[in-house]
Amino acid sequence: MQLKELWNFMQVDMAADNFEAEMRKSPNRQKLLKRRNLLLELQNNNKRIDSEIAVMQDRLEAVRDEAARLEALLKTALEELQAAPPADMDEAQRKLDSVQKLTDTISRYEQELTKMRKDADSRDRQQKDIRVRAAKAKQEYDQIKVVYDKEYKQDTAKLAEMKKNIEAEAAKQNPELLERYRSIKQHCTPPMARLADGQCCGCFMQLPSATLRALKEGTLVECDNCGRILYCEEE
């Protein structure tokens, strides 16, 4: 069994995987992603406010039109009341009630218009704040990107060299053993583990005596618990 060669191959393979993982966790990359996410959040907030303003604008125009219509009705009602005084108290009360209803409705619309103007001013202040924050975030993003792009270029070249070495080492391995290694790696990393004191050093489970005997006899053995290929230093 070429387990020693496979074990050495795993060191190179895992080193590349770890380096690639470190690339993803790069502080500059994390800063860049943070600024990018902030920019996206600000853009979405700005779009949301634009949508709210559009709805408010439609409502504002509708309320203005309705308020103007009611004011015209109120003016007509007052003119009619002045031109033709009511014949009795009942008629007078009906007309006064009608005028009061119009006046109350107009007053509610005026209050709504005042509130919408305040809301519009608030949305305007929010958008101004968003523009300031977005400009700052974009400036920071551009500055970090210059540094990260240089770092990424260097790291990518290093990773490519490491993967080139992996391919060269893979060519030296037993094909069937390498295929099994890669199959295990899909669900368990690292795919190999040392044997120490009768235990799998991947999951630290005590191995049965039959498994230990098979390993000492040179048989390819996988841990019954975690599924890793077991490697004994004496192999």
C-alpha positions, -999 to 999 in steps of 0.1 A, spaced: 0 0 0 13 34 -9 -2 51 21 29 70 30 30 86 -4 -7 93 -2 -2 108 33 25 131 19 2 140 -10 -25 150 15 -1 175 32 3 193 -1 -34 190 -9 -45 203 25 -20 231 24 -36 244 -8 -71 241 6 -61 259 38 -44 287 18 -75 291 -4 -97 292 27 -73 319 42 -77 339 9 -115 339 15 -110 351 51 -85 378 41 -91 410 62 -90 431 31 -115 409 14 -138 410 44 -135 448 45 -143 450 8 -173 428 11 -185 448 41 -183 481 21 -200 464 -9 -228 451 12 -232 485 28 -235 501 -7 -261 476 -18 -280 482 14 -279 520 9 -290 516 -27 -319 494 -17 -329 519 10 -328 547 -15 -350 527 -40 -374 520 -11 -377 557 -2 -381 566 -39 -410 542 -41 -425 556 -9 -422 591 -22 -439 581 -55 -469 567 -35 -470 598 -13 -469 621 -44 -498 603 -59 -518 605 -26 -508 642 -22 -522 651 -56 -554 631 -49 -559 648 -16 -552 683 -30 -578 676 -58 -604 664 -34 -597 692 -9 -601 717 -38 -634 701 -49 -648 702 -13 -637 738 -9 -656 746 -41 -687 728 -27 -683 747 6 -681 780 -12 -712 772 -32 -731 760 -1 -723 792 17 -733 814 -13 -766 795 -15 -771 798 22 -765 836 19 -786 840 -12 -816 819 0 -819 818 37 -835 786 51 -873 788 56 -873 772 90 -850 759 117 -850 723 104 -838 734 70 -813 757 86 -799 729 107 -796 706 77 -777 731 57 -755 740 87 -748 702 92 -739 699 55 -715 729 58 -700 715 90 -694 681 74 -676 697 44 -656 719 68 -646 689 89 -636 668 59 -615 697 45 -598 701 78 -589 663 79 -575 666 44 -554 697 54 -540 677 84 -532 648 61 -515 672 36 -494 687 65 -484 653 77 -474 642 41 -453 673 37 -435 665 70 -430 629 58 -417 641 25 -392 664 43 -381 634 64 -376 612 33 -356 640 17 -333 642 48 -329 604 48 -319 604 11 -294 632 17 -279 611 46 -278 580 23 -260 600 -4 -233 611 21 -229 576 35 -228 560 1 -202 585 -12 -180 577 19 -185 539 15 -177 541 -22 -145 560 -15 -134 534 11 -144 506 -12 -122 519 -40 -93 524 -17 -95 489 -3 -100 474 -37 -67 487 -49 -49 470 -21 -70 438 -23 -66 435 -61 -28 434 -56 -31 410 -28 -55 387 -47 -32 387 -78 -3 376 -57 -23 350 -37 -39 336 -69 -5 331 -85 7 313 -53 -24 291 -53 -20 282 -89 16 271 -82 3 250 -53 -23 234 -74 3 227 -101 23 208 -75 -8 189 -64 -13 177 -100 23 166 -102 20 147 -69 -13 132 -79 3 117 -110 26 97 -87 -2 81 -67 -20 48 -71 -50 58 -92 -75 36 -72 -62 49 -39 -63 85 -51 -98 80 -63 -109 67 -29 -91 96 -12 -109 121 -33 -142 104 -27 -138 106 11 -126 142 9 -160 152 -5 -176 145 29 -147 144 53 -117 167 55 -89 158 59 -96 124 43 -68 106 61 -60 103 98 -31 89 118 -35 59 141 -22 65 176 -27 43 207 -54 23 189 -74 55 182 -83 74 150 -67 108 153 -95 122 131 -124 115 154 -106 100 185 -126 69 185 -111 37 198 -107 12 170 -117 -25 173 -89 -51 173 -100 -65 140 -95 -31 124 -61 -27 140 -50 -62 128 -61 -54 92 -42 -22 93 -10 -39 105 -14 -65 77 -12 -37 52 -49 -36 42 -65 -3 33 -86 5 63 -111 33 69 -123 44 103 -157 28 111 -167 61 128 -156 89 105 -147 71 73 -111 85 70 -83 64 56 -62 53 85 -25 58 83 0 41 106 35 56 108 50 22 106 33 15 73 
